[in-house]
Amino acid sequence: MTVFSGPERRRRWSDEERLQIVSEAFAPGARVADVCRRHDVSSGLIYTWRRKLLDAGVAQEASAPEALPAPVFAEAVIDGAAVPVSAAEHPAMIIDLPRGKRLSIFAAASPRLVAAALKALR
């Protein structure tokens, strides 16, 4: 726990401390929440520091190329052998009612019909 006394109630971090905390938070396998707890910093502040560092171009500098890894995206693959699902065959919403009853609402149902069915359930 950190106790502040006097008129200054905010902590101040040096640029080196900020860079160290941000690089630790976004290292492979790290969890931002764990780093936040360890350094007693809010997650919003870590993301703000990261955005400011990225805007300043710190990630591209030769002195800290691994400090802030560039974001990467997973490849999306569509299985051509998969059978397409028809919206008419599967309900968009299923409501389980007491005594084993079930109300299925399909995507093709008109809004008036859905509203009337839900109103009748009240």
GUVOLUM-779651 format. One record per residue (C-alpha): residue number from 0; chain; x, y, z. Coordinates in Angstrom, 1 decimal, decimal comma. Example, Ala and Ser with C-alpha at 12.3 -4.5 7.8 and 13.67 -1.06 7.14 Angstrom:
BEGIN
@seq: 0&mol: A&east: 12,3&north: -4,5&up: 7,8
@seq: 1&mol: A&east: 13,7&north: -1,1&up: 7,1
//
This chain:
BEGIN
@seq: 0&mol: A&east: 0,0&north: 0,0&up: 0,0
@seq: 1&mol: A&east: 1,2&north: 3,5&up: -0,8
@seq: 2&mol: A&east: 0,5&north: 6,4&up: 1,5
@seq: 3&mol: A&east: 0,6&north: 9,9&up: 0,2
@seq: 4&mol: A&east: 1,1&north: 12,9&up: 2,5
@seq: 5&mol: A&east: 1,3&north: 16,5&up: 1,7
@seq: 6&mol: A&east: -0,4&north: 18,5&up: -1,1
@seq: 7&mol: A&east: 0,8&north: 16,2&up: -3,9
@seq: 8&mol: A&east: -1,5&north: 13,2&up: -4,0
@seq: 9&mol: A&east: -0,6&north: 11,7&up: -7,4
@seq: 10&mol: A&east: 2,2&north: 9,3&up: -8,1
@seq: 11&mol: A&east: 4,7&north: 10,3&up: -10,8
@seq: 12&mol: A&east: 6,4&north: 7,7&up: -13,1
@seq: 13&mol: A&east: 9,5&north: 8,4&up: -15,1
@seq: 14&mol: A&east: 9,5&north: 7,5&up: -18,8
@seq: 15&mol: A&east: 11,8&north: 4,5&up: -18,1
@seq: 16&mol: A&east: 9,3&north: 3,2&up: -15,5
@seq: 17&mol: A&east: 6,4&north: 3,7&up: -17,8
@seq: 18&mol: A&east: 8,2&north: 1,9&up: -20,7
@seq: 19&mol: A&east: 9,1&north: -1,0&up: -18,3
@seq: 20&mol: A&east: 5,5&north: -1,4&up: -17,0
@seq: 21&mol: A&east: 4,0&north: -1,2&up: -20,5
@seq: 22&mol: A&east: 6,5&north: -3,7&up: -22,0
@seq: 23&mol: A&east: 5,9&north: -6,0&up: -19,0
@seq: 24&mol: A&east: 2,1&north: -5,8&up: -19,5
@seq: 25&mol: A&east: 2,2&north: -6,6&up: -23,2
@seq: 26&mol: A&east: 4,9&north: -9,2&up: -23,2
@seq: 27&mol: A&east: 3,9&north: -12,6&up: -24,7
@seq: 28&mol: A&east: 1,9&north: -14,6&up: -22,1
@seq: 29&mol: A&east: 1,5&north: -11,6&up: -19,7
@seq: 30&mol: A&east: -1,8&north: -10,5&up: -18,3
@seq: 31&mol: A&east: -2,4&north: -6,8&up: -18,0
@seq: 32&mol: A&east: -4,5&north: -7,3&up: -14,9
@seq: 33&mol: A&east: -1,6&north: -9,0&up: -13,1
@seq: 34&mol: A&east: 0,9&north: -6,3&up: -14,0
@seq: 35&mol: A&east: -1,6&north: -3,7&up: -12,8
@seq: 36&mol: A&east: -1,9&north: -5,4&up: -9,4
@seq: 37&mol: A&east: 1,9&north: -5,8&up: -9,1
@seq: 38&mol: A&east: 2,6&north: -2,2&up: -9,8
@seq: 39&mol: A&east: -0,6&north: -0,8&up: -8,3
@seq: 40&mol: A&east: -1,6&north: 0,9&up: -11,6
@seq: 41&mol: A&east: -5,0&north: 1,1&up: -13,2
@seq: 42&mol: A&east: -5,4&north: -0,8&up: -16,5
@seq: 43&mol: A&east: -6,7&north: 2,4&up: -18,1
@seq: 44&mol: A&east: -3,5&north: 4,2&up: -17,3
@seq: 45&mol: A&east: -1,4&north: 1,3&up: -18,8
@seq: 46&mol: A&east: -3,4&north: 1,5&up: -22,1
@seq: 47&mol: A&east: -3,1&north: 5,3&up: -22,1
@seq: 48&mol: A&east: 0,7&north: 5,0&up: -21,8
@seq: 49&mol: A&east: 0,8&north: 2,3&up: -24,5
@seq: 50&mol: A&east: -1,2&north: 4,5&up: -26,9
@seq: 51&mol: A&east: 1,0&north: 7,5&up: -26,2
@seq: 52&mol: A&east: 4,1&north: 5,4&up: -26,7
@seq: 53&mol: A&east: 2,8&north: 4,0&up: -30,0
@seq: 54&mol: A&east: 1,8&north: 7,5&up: -31,2
@seq: 55&mol: A&east: 5,3&north: 8,8&up: -30,3
@seq: 56&mol: A&east: 6,9&north: 5,9&up: -32,3
@seq: 57&mol: A&east: 8,8&north: 4,4&up: -29,4
@seq: 58&mol: A&east: 7,9&north: 0,9&up: -30,6
@seq: 59&mol: A&east: 9,7&north: 1,5&up: -33,9
@seq: 60&mol: A&east: 12,9&north: 2,8&up: -32,4
@seq: 61&mol: A&east: 16,0&north: 0,6&up: -32,6
@seq: 62&mol: A&east: 16,5&north: 1,0&up: -28,9
@seq: 63&mol: A&east: 13,3&north: -0,8&up: -27,9
@seq: 64&mol: A&east: 12,1&north: -3,0&up: -30,8
@seq: 65&mol: A&east: 10,8&north: -5,7&up: -28,5
@seq: 66&mol: A&east: 9,4&north: -3,4&up: -25,9
@seq: 67&mol: A&east: 6,0&north: -3,0&up: -27,6
@seq: 68&mol: A&east: 5,3&north: -5,9&up: -30,0
@seq: 69&mol: A&east: 3,2&north: -5,0&up: -33,1
@seq: 70&mol: A&east: -0,3&north: -6,3&up: -32,9
@seq: 71&mol: A&east: -1,0&north: -9,4&up: -35,0
@seq: 72&mol: A&east: -4,2&north: -11,0&up: -36,1
@seq: 73&mol: A&east: -5,2&north: -14,7&up: -36,3
@seq: 74&mol: A&east: -5,9&north: -16,0&up: -39,7
@seq: 75&mol: A&east: -9,6&north: -16,7&up: -40,4
@seq: 76&mol: A&east: -10,3&north: -19,9&up: -42,4
@seq: 77&mol: A&east: -13,6&north: -20,8&up: -43,9
@seq: 78&mol: A&east: -14,2&north: -24,5&up: -44,3
@seq: 79&mol: A&east: -15,5&north: -25,1&up: -47,8
@seq: 80&mol: A&east: -16,7&north: -28,6&up: -46,9
@seq: 81&mol: A&east: -19,0&north: -27,2&up: -44,1
@seq: 82&mol: A&east: -22,7&north: -27,4&up: -44,8
@seq: 83&mol: A&east: -24,4&north: -24,0&up: -44,9
@seq: 84&mol: A&east: -27,0&north: -23,5&up: -42,3
@seq: 85&mol: A&east: -30,3&north: -22,1&up: -43,4
@seq: 86&mol: A&east: -31,9&north: -19,4&up: -41,2
@seq: 87&mol: A&east: -35,3&north: -20,9&up: -41,9
@seq: 88&mol: A&east: -34,3&north: -24,3&up: -40,4
@seq: 89&mol: A&east: -33,0&north: -23,0&up: -37,0
@seq: 90&mol: A&east: -34,7&north: -20,7&up: -34,6
@seq: 91&mol: A&east: -33,1&north: -17,3&up: -33,9
@seq: 92&mol: A&east: -34,4&north: -17,4&up: -30,3
@seq: 93&mol: A&east: -35,5&north: -20,2&up: -28,0
@seq: 94&mol: A&east: -37,3&north: -19,5&up: -24,8
@seq: 95&mol: A&east: -37,7&north: -22,3&up: -22,2
@seq: 96&mol: A&east: -40,9&north: -22,0&up: -20,3
@seq: 97&mol: A&east: -42,0&north: -23,8&up: -17,1
@seq: 98&mol: A&east: -43,3&north: -27,3&up: -17,2
@seq: 99&mol: A&east: -41,1&north: -28,3&up: -20,2
@seq: 100&mol: A&east: -42,7&north: -25,9&up: -22,7
@seq: 101&mol: A&east: -40,5&north: -24,2&up: -25,3
@seq: 102&mol: A&east: -41,1&north: -21,2&up: -27,5
@seq: 103&mol: A&east: -39,0&north: -21,0&up: -30,7
@seq: 104&mol: A&east: -38,9&north: -17,8&up: -32,7
@seq: 105&mol: A&east: -37,5&north: -17,9&up: -36,2
@seq: 106&mol: A&east: -35,6&north: -15,1&up: -38,0
@seq: 107&mol: A&east: -38,4&north: -14,9&up: -40,6
@seq: 108&mol: A&east: -41,0&north: -14,1&up: -37,9
@seq: 109&mol: A&east: -42,4&north: -10,6&up: -38,2
@seq: 110&mol: A&east: -41,7&north: -8,1&up: -35,3
@seq: 111&mol: A&east: -45,5&north: -7,9&up: -34,6
@seq: 112&mol: A&east: -45,7&north: -11,7&up: -34,2
@seq: 113&mol: A&east: -42,7&north: -11,8&up: -31,9
@seq: 114&mol: A&east: -44,1&north: -8,9&up: -29,8
@seq: 115&mol: A&east: -47,5&north: -10,6&up: -29,5
@seq: 116&mol: A&east: -45,9&north: -13,9&up: -28,4
@seq: 117&mol: A&east: -43,7&north: -12,2&up: -25,8
@seq: 118&mol: A&east: -46,7&north: -10,1&up: -24,6
@seq: 119&mol: A&east: -48,7&north: -13,3&up: -24,2
@seq: 120&mol: A&east: -46,0&north: -14,8&up: -22,0
@seq: 121&mol: A&east: -46,4&north: -12,1&up: -19,4
//
